Amino acid sequence: QVQLVESGGGLVQAGGSLKLSCAASASIFSINTMGWFRQAPGKEREFVAAITWSGGITYYADSVKGRFTISRFSARNTMYLEMNSLKPEDTAVYYCAASRRPISTDSRTYDYWGQGTQVTVSS
């Protein structure tokens, strides 16, 4: 019932910035946590960042800490990922995810997924 739609991906040079958005359906009231995951070519899906919907508590993967910022605009049912100082190794398909459970870095605990948006960082 929860539908997630990502946007904002694209091509950017190393050192540049992108802002991703994830728009959720009205049924988002049932969600406790939302997060971002990414999957690079030939790699497993990995955790990027997560945020609790009510309290706004955040958690980041070490690889993006200090460069990426996760946030949400609850009134719009929208989550964001501000990505700065991008590196070629950030190149991946980025997925928005939502969970009815507490904040987690494990993709298996998330109940709903968006279609993904491609982020490509050139060297």
C-alpha positions as CSV (number, residue, x, y, z in Angstrom):
1,Q,0.0,0.0,0.0
2,V,2.9,2.3,0.7
3,Q,4.3,3.6,-2.6
4,L,7.8,5.3,-2.9
5,V,9.1,7.3,-5.8
6,E,12.7,8.5,-6.0
7,S,13.9,11.4,-8.1
8,G,16.9,13.6,-8.5
9,G,19.6,11.2,-9.8
10,G,21.9,12.1,-12.6
11,L,25.4,12.6,-13.8
12,V,27.8,14.8,-11.8
13,Q,31.5,15.4,-11.6
14,A,33.6,14.3,-8.7
15,G,33.4,16.9,-5.9
16,G,29.9,17.9,-7.0
17,S,26.5,17.6,-5.3
18,L,23.1,16.1,-5.9
19,K,19.9,16.0,-3.9
20,L,17.7,13.0,-4.1
21,S,14.0,13.0,-3.2
22,C,11.6,10.2,-2.1
23,A,7.9,10.9,-2.2
24,A,5.7,8.5,-0.3
25,S,2.0,7.8,-0.4
26,A,-0.4,9.0,2.2
27,S,-0.2,5.7,4.0
28,I,3.2,6.7,5.3
29,F,1.6,7.1,8.7
30,S,2.3,3.4,9.3
31,I,6.1,3.9,8.8
32,N,8.6,4.3,11.6
33,T,11.8,4.5,9.6
34,M,12.8,5.6,6.1
35,G,16.2,5.1,4.6
36,W,18.5,5.1,1.5
37,F,20.3,2.2,0.1
38,R,22.5,1.9,-3.0
39,Q,23.7,-0.8,-5.3
40,A,26.8,-0.3,-7.5
41,P,27.5,-2.5,-10.6
42,G,28.5,-6.0,-9.5
43,K,28.1,-5.2,-5.8
44,E,25.6,-6.0,-3.1
45,R,23.0,-3.5,-1.9
46,E,24.5,-1.4,0.9
47,F,23.1,0.9,3.5
48,V,23.6,4.6,3.1
49,A,21.5,6.5,5.7
50,A,18.3,6.2,7.6
51,I,15.9,8.5,9.6
52,T,13.1,7.9,12.1
53,W,10.0,9.6,10.8
54,S,8.7,11.1,14.1
55,G,11.9,12.0,15.9
56,G,14.2,12.7,13.0
57,I,17.0,10.6,14.5
58,T,19.6,9.9,11.8
59,Y,22.2,7.2,11.1
60,Y,24.9,7.1,8.4
61,A,27.2,4.6,6.8
62,D,30.8,5.4,7.6
63,S,31.5,5.8,3.9
64,V,29.2,8.8,3.6
65,K,29.3,10.3,7.0
66,G,30.1,14.0,6.8
67,R,29.3,14.2,3.1
68,F,25.6,13.1,2.9
69,T,22.7,14.5,4.9
70,I,19.3,12.7,5.2
71,S,16.2,14.7,6.1
72,R,12.5,14.6,5.8
73,F,9.6,17.0,5.3
74,S,6.8,15.2,7.1
75,A,4.0,17.4,5.9
76,R,4.9,16.5,2.3
77,N,5.6,12.8,3.0
78,T,9.0,13.4,1.5
79,M,12.5,12.3,2.4
80,Y,15.7,13.7,1.0
81,L,19.3,12.8,0.6
82,E,21.7,15.7,0.1
83,M,24.9,14.4,-1.3
84,N,28.0,16.6,-1.3
85,S,31.7,16.0,-2.2
86,L,30.7,13.1,-4.4
87,K,33.2,10.5,-5.4
88,P,33.3,8.0,-8.3
89,E,32.8,5.2,-5.8
90,D,29.4,6.8,-4.9
91,T,28.2,5.7,-8.4
92,A,25.2,3.4,-7.9
93,V,21.4,3.0,-8.2
94,Y,20.0,4.7,-5.1
95,Y,16.9,3.2,-3.5
96,C,14.4,4.8,-1.1
97,A,13.1,2.3,1.5
98,A,10.5,2.4,4.3
99,S,10.1,0.2,7.4
100,R,7.5,-0.3,10.0
101,R,10.3,-1.3,12.4
102,P,12.9,0.7,14.3
103,I,15.9,2.2,12.6
104,S,18.1,-0.4,11.0
105,T,21.0,-0.7,8.5
106,D,19.8,-4.1,7.3
107,S,17.9,-4.0,4.0
108,R,16.0,-7.1,4.9
109,T,14.1,-5.2,7.7
110,Y,12.6,-2.7,5.2
111,D,9.1,-3.4,3.9
112,Y,8.7,-1.1,0.9
113,W,11.1,0.0,-1.8
114,G,11.2,2.6,-4.6
115,Q,12.2,1.9,-8.2
116,G,15.6,3.4,-7.8
117,T,17.4,6.4,-9.3
118,Q,20.8,6.3,-11.0
119,V,23.6,8.4,-9.6
120,T,26.8,8.6,-11.7
121,V,29.9,10.4,-10.5
122,S,32.6,11.0,-13.1
123,S,36.3,11.3,-12.3
